[in-house]
Amino acid sequence: MKTTTFFCIVLAATFLSSCAVIRPGEAGVRQNLGELSDKVITQGTVLYNPFTSKVIKESTQTKNIKLFLSLPSKEGLSVNSEISILYRLEQDKIPSVLINLGQEYESIITSVFRSASSDICAQFYAKDMHSGMRAKIEAQIKEQMDEILKTQADGIQLVAVLMKSIQLPVGLASSIERKLQAEQDAMRMEFVLQQEKLEAERKIINAKGERDAQMILAQGLTDKIIKTRSIEAFMKLSQSPNTKIIITDGKTPMLIDANEE
């Protein structure tokens, strides 16, 4: 009985050690006596001889390599940046990657990035890495990395190279801030001058309108109209309940309040 139990335990342990489970997002390659198979194993259970073989599992999902580097600029400055390299392995080409680069292929990707980023960033000014030129720099680094990796091992697909948290040298950062502030001040002053110009034009238009109105009114005031207006004024004064003394030359009335001392 004890012998049977021991035999079952050994058999179960042997079975478990000779079984590999490939989960979703993974792919496996069988290695027999040190030689890698060209066949890629997708998700499922794989049985193999644990004494002569093993199954190497690799992720086919997008992975992220994070780096903190000091990048050179065209003027010789050093720009600190956090880098994210997004990549994934092409499932059908995993054997090629393992044969040419081994399982430590991330160190190869990192080395290729250091070389490509130094070449590309040295063609741009430090301020370009902190502006809209950043996307162009990222694209050129990715393009150069693709060319290098394809010559070493075809099967690593770069998704994106992202430059984050750009930290310019203190002096340059202050200079850029002053420049931006000066540009904003200039834009604000231009706006104020434009408003003043519009206000001045408005006043000129109003003045011209009043002048033209006075000229039109003056041209329409004939002697007969003035005499008629004077008569109307006398009539209104005569209807007033207040006592008034009217002194006139017959043309224009002059009013003196009788209550004044």
Secondary structure, DSSP 8 states (H G I E B T S, - for coil): -HHHHHHHHHHHHHHHHTEEEE-TTEEEEEEETTEEEEEEE-SEEEE--TTTEEEEEEE-S-EEEEEEEEEE-TTS-EEEEEEEEEEEE-GGGHHHHHHHT-S-HHHHHHHHHHHHHHHHHTTS-GGGGGSTTHHHHHHHHHHHHHHHHHHH-TTEEEEEEEEEEEE--HHHHHHHHHHHHHHHHHHHHHHHHHHHHHHHHHHHHHHHHHHHHHHHHHHH--HHHHHHHHHHHHHHHHT-SS-EEEEE-SSSEEEEETT--
